[in-house]
Amino acid sequence: MVRFRLFSNGSLYDVLREKERSLHNEILSVGEREFLHTATEEWEIYLEQKYTIDPIILRGSDEIEYDHREIDFDVSSDRLRYIEDRSRPFLIKATEYIYFVPFSGDQELLRYSPATMTLVTPESEVHCGKFQLTYRTTESDADEIKREFDREFTAIQNNITNLNKEVVAFNSSLIDKIRPWVKSRATKLKADKIAGEKLGFRLRKREHGPDIFKLPASQRPMPVRPPRTRTLEDRYWVLENEDYENILDIMTSMVAVMERSPNAFSHLSEPQIRDLLLFPLNGQYRGAATGETFNYGGKTDILIRIENKNIFIAECMFWDGPKSLTDKIDQLLGYISWRDTKTAILIFVRRKGFSKILEQIEPTIMGHQNFLKMLNYKNETASRFVLVHKDDPDRELVLTSLAFPVPSESHR
């Protein structure tokens, strides 16, 4: 457990610039043999994965928990109380309320201040994907505690939104920095090698020098299981339900960031929104999530693949009436192979009347020719269905629809 004051350990801008310097220095520090024995594309992938920062994603408010306990509270500094000797602690019974706020992402981000900041820096303990907000009172005034928590939590949300803007911009710019640095390093080393060969002597063998450099592993394996089948040839990967839900939660939380900051995201196109979703997905399942990836009959928007086997496929769309959803289902079914079983459609709504649009989604999917049944799935803006594969009515797949009201240009 780590205790620190939120957003008060310096500027995130300075931290990101230091990461850029570290990235550049790492490229420059690798020896000639190690660098040239690895393809530049592999260096680019490795470095982008290593230096990508996982943004902070707050979980749903329904997951916030609290606890309370009786404590001895020192009020010797309270000038409104009559205390004869203020040089010593004067303890009275009080109550301590602790809120536990769950999140995902790089907890170190919570230490730093964004460029635009709401001046609230509560002290907090951070542990196991939760940060704590603590309040002490000598009165049993729940309303006052709730008001104070709401005030601080709103400020924290704003600060995290602003932090994430900088993180997303940093992540997006990484590859544009890495490529020229890697290319420049490779060009210099190759030029040095060519110049050395022209010296006319044999190159001295360096002691203890590696012949080939293997990039450090930066990917975290996807937690999947191979189901038991009769033959090895029939073996395929299946995404566990817990991780299926986690993937959907990650995408939902990232869209919530956009909802809370409409001016920053109202101009984004569907591919740009998709790319934003890939950042936190690769934070959890590093390197396994890709966008615009060819699969079976076309290029799907979001694909998670492990050992060249698909375990999750999702399509994104802007709502343009029921037919647009039907067409998107047809498109999804055209992309998936017989082995693909866990899918999703993310429906972004920029129109007014979000509630009316929600009412049209379930009937539209249930009216599709490949619809088999609807599953019990408790979510206000999401539904889950079982469909049959396009080419095999005996093969079932799970489809989850997630609808989001996203900012439009009118918010700018």
C-alpha positions in Angstrom: 0.0 0.0 0.0 1.4 3.4 -1.0 0.3 6.7 0.6 0.7 10.0 -1.2 -1.1 13.2 -1.9 -2.9 13.0 -5.3 -1.8 15.2 -8.2 0.9 16.9 -6.1 4.2 15.3 -7.0 5.1 17.5 -10.0 3.8 18.1 -13.5 2.8 15.2 -15.8 4.2 17.2 -18.6 7.7 16.9 -17.1 7.2 13.2 -16.5 6.3 12.6 -20.1 9.2 14.6 -21.4 11.5 12.5 -19.2 10.0 9.3 -20.6 10.8 10.6 -24.1 14.4 11.2 -23.1 14.6 7.8 -21.5 13.2 6.3 -24.7 15.8 8.1 -26.9 18.6 7.2 -24.5 17.6 3.5 -24.6 17.8 3.5 -28.4 21.2 5.2 -28.3 22.6 2.8 -25.6 22.0 -0.4 -27.4 25.2 -1.8 -28.9 25.8 -2.2 -32.6 25.5 -6.0 -32.7 22.4 -6.1 -30.6 20.7 -3.4 -32.6 21.6 -4.6 -36.1 20.7 -8.2 -35.4 17.1 -7.2 -34.7 14.7 -5.8 -37.4 13.9 -2.2 -37.0 10.2 -3.1 -37.1 10.7 -5.3 -34.0 12.4 -2.5 -32.2 9.6 -0.1 -33.0 6.9 -2.6 -31.7 8.9 -3.4 -28.6 9.6 0.3 -27.7 6.1 1.4 -28.4 4.7 -1.3 -26.1 7.3 -0.6 -23.4 6.7 3.2 -23.3 3.0 3.3 -23.8 1.2 4.4 -20.6 -2.0 2.9 -19.5 -4.5 5.7 -18.8 -6.4 5.8 -15.5 -9.9 4.4 -16.0 -12.3 4.9 -13.1 -14.7 1.9 -12.7 -18.4 2.4 -12.4 -19.7 4.4 -9.4 -21.7 1.2 -8.4 -18.3 -0.4 -7.6 -17.3 2.3 -5.0 -17.3 0.9 -1.5 -17.0 2.5 1.9 -16.1 1.5 5.5 -16.2 3.3 8.8 -14.7 2.9 12.3 -14.5 4.7 15.6 -11.2 6.5 16.3 -9.6 8.7 18.8 -9.4 12.2 17.2 -7.0 14.9 18.4 -8.9 18.3 18.5 -6.2 20.2 20.4 -5.8 22.6 17.4 -9.5 23.4 17.2 -9.7 27.0 18.4 -13.5 26.7 18.8 -13.1 24.3 21.7 -12.1 25.3 25.2 -8.9 23.3 26.0 -6.7 24.3 28.9 -3.5 22.8 27.6 -3.0 22.7 23.8 0.6 21.5 24.1 -0.7 17.9 24.5 -3.1 15.9 22.3 -6.7 16.3 23.4 -8.5 13.1 22.2 -12.2 12.6 21.7 -14.2 9.9 20.0 -14.9 10.4 16.3 -15.8 8.4 13.3 -13.6 7.8 10.2 -15.3 7.1 6.9 -13.2 5.6 4.1 -14.3 5.4 0.4 -12.6 2.8 -1.8 -12.6 3.9 -5.4 -11.6 1.2 -8.0 -9.7 2.0 -11.1 -7.5 0.5 -13.8 -4.3 1.8 -15.4 -1.0 3.1 -14.2 -1.4 4.3 -10.6 1.7 6.4 -10.8 -0.3 8.9 -12.9 -2.3 9.8 -9.8 0.9 11.4 -8.4 1.2 14.1 -11.0 -0.8 17.2 -12.0 -2.2 17.7 -15.5 -1.7 20.9 -17.4 -5.3 21.9 -16.6 -6.0 21.1 -13.0 -8.8 21.4 -10.4 -7.0 22.3 -7.1 -8.0 19.3 -5.0 -5.1 17.1 -3.8 -6.4 14.8 -1.0 -4.0 12.5 0.7 -4.8 8.9 -0.3 -3.7 5.3 0.1 -3.4 3.4 -3.2 -3.5 -0.4 -3.3 -4.6 -3.2 -5.6 -6.4 -0.9 -8.1 -8.2 1.2 -5.6 -7.5 4.6 -4.0 -8.9 5.7 -0.7 -10.6 9.0 0.4 -10.9 9.4 4.1 -13.1 11.7 6.1 -13.2 12.2 9.9 -16.0 13.7 11.9 -17.2 14.1 15.4 -20.8 14.5 14.3 -22.9 11.8 12.7 -23.6 14.0 9.7 -23.8 11.6 6.7 -25.0 14.4 4.3 -22.0 16.5 5.0 -19.6 13.6 4.5 -21.4 12.7 1.2 -21.2 16.4 0.0 -17.5 16.5 0.8 -16.8 13.2 -1.0 -18.9 14.3 -4.1 -16.9 17.6 -4.2 -13.5 15.9 -4.1 -14.5 13.0 -6.4 -15.8 15.4 -9.1 -12.5 17.3 -8.9 -10.6 14.0 -9.1 -12.6 12.9 -12.1 -11.8 16.2 -13.9 -8.1 15.8 -13.1 -8.0 12.2 -14.3 -9.8 13.3 -17.5 -7.1 15.9 -18.1 -4.3 13.5 -17.3 -5.7 11.0 -19.8 -5.8 13.7 -22.5 -2.0 14.1 -22.1 -1.4 10.4 -21.9 -3.5 9.7 -25.0 -1.6 12.4 -26.9 1.7 11.0 -25.7 0.8 7.4 -26.7 -0.4 8.6 -30.1 2.9 10.4 -30.8 5.2 7.6 -29.6 5.6 5.7 -32.9 6.2 9.0 -34.8 9.1 9.6 -32.4 10.4 6.1 -32.3 10.6 5.5 -36.1 13.0 8.3 -36.9 15.1 7.6 -33.8 15.4 3.9 -34.6 16.1 4.6 -38.3 18.8 7.2 -37.4 20.4 4.8 -35.1 20.4 2.0 -37.6 21.7 4.3 -40.4 24.6 5.4 -38.2 25.6 1.9 -37.1 25.4 0.6 -40.7 27.5 3.6 -41.9 30.1 2.9 -39.1 30.2 -0.7 -40.1 30.8 0.1 -43.8 33.4 2.6 -42.9 35.2 0.0 -40.7 35.2 -2.5 -43.5 37.1 0.0 -45.7 39.9 0.2 -43.2 41.4 -3.0 -44.7 41.9 -5.0 -41.5 40.0 -7.8 -39.7 37.5 -6.7 -37.1 38.6 -7.6 -33.6 36.3 -10.1 -31.9 34.9 -8.6 -28.7 35.0 -10.7 -25.6 31.7 -11.5 -23.8 29.7 -9.8 -26.6 26.4 -11.5 -27.6 26.1 -12.7 -31.1 22.3 -12.1 -31.3 20.2 -9.9 -29.1 16.7 -11.0 -28.1 14.2 -8.3 -27.3 12.9 -8.4 -23.7 9.4 -9.8 -23.5 7.0 -6.9 -22.8 3.7 -8.7 -23.6 1.5 -10.0 -20.9 -0.1 -13.3 -22.0 -3.8 -13.3 -22.6 -5.6 -15.5 -19.9 -7.4 -18.0 -22.2 -7.8 -21.7 -22.1 -7.8 -24.3 -24.8 -10.9 -26.4 -24.5 -10.7 -30.2 -24.5 -11.3 -31.6 -27.9 -10.8 -35.0 -29.5 -7.9 -34.1 -31.7 -5.0 -31.7 -31.6 -6.1 -30.3 -35.0 -9.4 -29.2 -33.6 -7.8 -27.3 -30.7 -8.8 -23.6 -30.5 -8.7 -20.9 -27.9 -11.7 -19.8 -25.9 -11.9 -16.5 -24.0 -13.0 -17.0 -20.4 -16.3 -15.2 -19.5 -14.5 -13.2 -16.7 -12.0 -11.8 -19.3 -14.8 -11.2 -21.8 -16.5 -9.0 -19.2 -13.2 -7.3 -18.4 -12.6 -6.4 -22.1 -16.2 -4.9 -22.3 -15.7 -3.0 -19.1 -12.4 -1.5 -20.3 -14.0 -0.2 -23.5 -17.1 1.1 -21.6 -14.8 2.9 -19.1 -12.8 4.5 -21.9 -16.0 5.8 -23.6 -17.0 7.2 -20.2 -13.9 9.3 -20.3 -15.1 10.8 -23.6 -18.5 11.5 -22.2 -17.0 13.4 -19.2 -14.9 15.6 -21.5 -17.0 16.3 -24.6 -14.9 19.3 -25.9 -11.8 17.1 -26.2 -13.5 14.2 -28.1 -16.4 15.6 -30.1 -14.3 15.8 -33.3 -13.2 12.1 -33.3 -14.1 9.8 -36.1 -15.0 6.2 -35.7 -11.4 5.0 -36.4 -10.1 7.6 -33.9 -12.5 6.4 -31.2 -11.5 2.8 -32.0 -7.8 3.7 -31.6 -8.5 5.2 -28.2 -10.2 2.0 -27.1 -7.1 0.0 -28.2 -4.8 1.9 -25.7 -6.4 0.6 -22.5 -7.0 -2.9 -24.1 -3.3 -3.2 -24.8 -2.6 -2.0 -21.3 -4.4 -5.0 -19.9 -3.6 -7.5 -22.7 -0.4 -5.9 -24.0 0.2 -6.3 -27.7 -2.7 -8.7 -28.4 -5.3 -6.1 -29.4 -5.2 -4.7 -32.9 -7.4 -2.5 -35.1 -8.4 -2.7 -38.7 -7.1 -6.3 -38.8 -7.9 -8.6 -41.7 -9.8 -11.6 -40.5 -11.7 -14.2 -42.6 -13.8 -12.0 -44.9 -12.6 -8.5 -44.2 -11.0 -6.1 -41.8 -12.6 -6.0 -38.4 -12.3 -2.9 -36.1 -11.0 -4.6 -32.9 -9.4 -8.0 -32.8 -7.7 -9.7 -29.9 -5.6 -12.7 -31.0 -3.4 -15.1 -29.1 -1.0 -17.5 -30.8 -2.6 -16.6 -34.2 -6.0 -17.6 -32.9 -8.9 -15.1 -32.5 -10.5 -14.9 -29.1 -12.5 -11.6 -29.3 -13.8 -9.5 -32.2 -15.7 -6.2 -32.1 -17.1 -3.8 -34.6 -17.7 -0.1 -34.1 -20.5 2.0 -35.7 -22.3 5.4 -35.5 -26.0 4.9 -35.1 -27.9 5.8 -38.3 -31.1 3.9 -37.8 -32.0 0.2 -37.4 -30.8 -0.7 -40.9 -27.3 0.6 -40.0 -27.2 -1.9 -37.1 -28.5 -4.8 -39.2 -25.9 -4.0 -41.8 -23.2 -3.9 -39.1 -24.3 -7.4 -37.9 -24.1 -8.7 -41.4 -20.6 -7.2 -41.7 -19.5 -8.8 -38.4 -20.9 -12.2 -39.4 -18.9 -11.9 -42.6 -15.7 -11.3 -40.7 -15.8 -14.1 -38.2 -14.7 -17.6 -38.9 -16.2 -20.8 -37.6 -14.0 -20.7 -34.5 -14.8 -17.2 -33.4 -17.3 -17.2 -30.5 -17.0 -14.0 -28.4 -18.0 -10.7 -30.2 -19.4 -7.2 -29.6 -20.8 -4.3 -31.5 -20.1 -0.8 -30.1 -22.8 1.6 -31.1 -21.9 5.3 -30.8 -24.9 7.7 -30.7 -24.4 11.4 -31.6 -28.1 12.0 -32.1 -30.5 13.4 -29.6 -33.0 11.1 -28.0 -30.6 8.4 -26.8 -33.3 6.6 -24.8 -35.5 6.2 -27.9 -32.6 4.8 -29.8 -31.9 2.3 -27.0 -35.4 1.0 -27.4 -34.7 0.1 -31.0 -31.5 -1.9 -30.6 -32.8 -5.1 -29.0 -35.8 -5.5 -31.4 -33.4 -4.9 -34.4 -31.0 -7.6 -33.3 -33.7 -10.0 -32.4 -35.2 -9.5 -35.9 -31.9 -10.5 -37.6 -32.1 -13.8 -39.5 -29.2 -15.2 -37.5 -30.7 -14.4 -34.0 -31.1 -17.4 -31.8 -31.9 -16.2 -28.3 -31.4 -13.3 -25.9 -29.4 -13.8 -22.7 -30.0 -12.3 -19.3 -27.5 -9.4 -19.1 -28.0 -6.7 -16.5 -26.8 -3.4 -18.1 -28.8 -0.3 -18.8 -27.2 0.4 -22.2 -26.0 -3.1 -23.2 -27.6 -6.4 -24.2 -26.4 -9.9 -24.9 -27.6 -12.3 -27.6 -26.7 -15.7 -29.0 -26.5 -15.8 -32.8 -25.6 -18.6 -35.2 -22.7 -18.5 -37.6 -23.5 -17.4 -41.1 -22.4 -20.7 -42.7 -23.2 -23.1 -39.9 -26.6 -23.0 -38.1 -25.3 -25.5 -35.5 -22.5 -23.2 -34.4 -23.3 -20.5 -31.9 -21.6 -17.2 -31.0 -22.1 -14.6 -28.3 -22.8 -11.0 -29.3 -22.9 -8.1 -26.8 -24.2 -4.8 -28.0 -22.9 -1.7 -26.1 -24.5 1.7 -26.8 -22.9 5.0 -25.9 -24.0 8.6 -26.2 -20.8 10.2 -27.4 -20.0 14.0 -27.8 -20.9 15.7 -31.1 -19.5 18.8 -32.7 -22.4 20.8 -31.1 -20.5 20.4 -27.8 -17.5 22.3 -29.0 
